Amino acid sequence: MTRREQARFLRELTGSILKDGVALAKAGKFPKEWNGIELRWWLAARFEAATMCVAGEPYRRRLLRAFRNEVLVRNL
């Protein structure tokens, strides 16, 4: 994936999750007592759901291990 494609992917993914969250907030779907903590959990769950549909379990475990190594090595 080129750098431009990476940036585009990130913009589109985060944009769609942002759009969904803002629409839910405007529609009053989130509980009023939710503050930044619960909204962060909601965001994390949405991103987690987006990653779970990527590949089968054995491949995903291998990919996750490689990902965690890259994050650690590159200090991301």
C-alpha positions as CSV (number, residue, x, y, z in Angstrom):
1,M,0.0,0.0,0.0
2,T,1.5,3.4,-0.9
3,R,1.7,6.2,1.7
4,R,-1.1,8.0,-0.1
5,E,-3.3,4.9,0.0
6,Q,-2.5,4.4,3.7
7,A,-3.5,8.0,4.4
8,R,-6.7,7.7,2.3
9,F,-7.6,4.4,4.1
10,L,-7.2,6.0,7.5
11,R,-9.2,9.1,6.5
12,E,-12.1,6.9,5.2
13,L,-12.2,4.5,8.1
14,T,-12.0,7.1,10.8
15,G,-14.3,9.4,8.9
16,S,-17.0,6.7,8.7
17,I,-16.7,5.9,12.4
18,L,-16.8,9.6,13.2
19,K,-19.8,10.1,11.0
20,D,-21.7,7.2,12.7
21,G,-20.8,8.5,16.1
22,V,-21.9,12.1,15.5
23,A,-25.1,10.8,13.9
24,L,-25.8,8.7,17.0
25,A,-25.0,11.6,19.3
26,K,-27.3,14.0,17.4
27,A,-30.1,11.5,17.4
28,G,-29.8,11.2,21.2
29,K,-28.9,7.5,21.0
30,F,-26.0,7.7,23.5
31,P,-27.0,7.9,27.2
32,K,-26.8,11.5,28.5
33,E,-24.6,10.4,31.4
34,W,-21.9,9.1,29.1
35,N,-18.8,11.2,29.2
36,G,-15.5,10.9,27.5
37,I,-14.7,7.5,29.1
38,E,-17.8,5.7,27.7
39,L,-17.4,7.4,24.3
40,R,-13.8,6.3,24.1
41,W,-15.0,2.7,24.9
42,W,-17.6,3.0,22.1
43,L,-14.9,4.2,19.7
44,A,-12.6,1.4,20.7
45,A,-15.4,-1.2,20.2
46,R,-16.1,0.2,16.8
47,F,-12.5,0.0,15.7
48,E,-12.2,-3.5,17.2
49,A,-15.3,-4.6,15.3
50,A,-13.7,-3.2,12.1
51,T,-10.6,-5.3,12.7
52,M,-12.4,-8.5,13.5
53,C,-14.0,-8.8,10.1
54,V,-10.6,-8.7,8.3
55,A,-9.5,-12.4,8.2
56,G,-9.8,-15.9,9.6
57,E,-8.6,-16.6,13.2
58,P,-5.3,-18.3,12.5
59,Y,-4.2,-15.6,10.0
60,R,-5.4,-12.9,12.3
61,R,-3.3,-14.2,15.3
62,R,-0.2,-14.3,13.1
63,L,-0.9,-10.8,11.7
64,L,-1.6,-9.4,15.2
65,R,1.7,-10.8,16.5
66,A,3.6,-9.2,13.6
67,F,1.7,-6.0,14.1
68,R,2.5,-5.8,17.8
69,N,6.2,-6.4,17.1
70,E,6.2,-3.6,14.5
71,V,4.6,-1.2,17.0
72,L,7.2,-2.1,19.6
73,V,10.2,-2.0,17.3
74,R,9.2,1.3,15.6
75,N,7.9,2.9,18.8
76,L,4.5,3.7,17.3
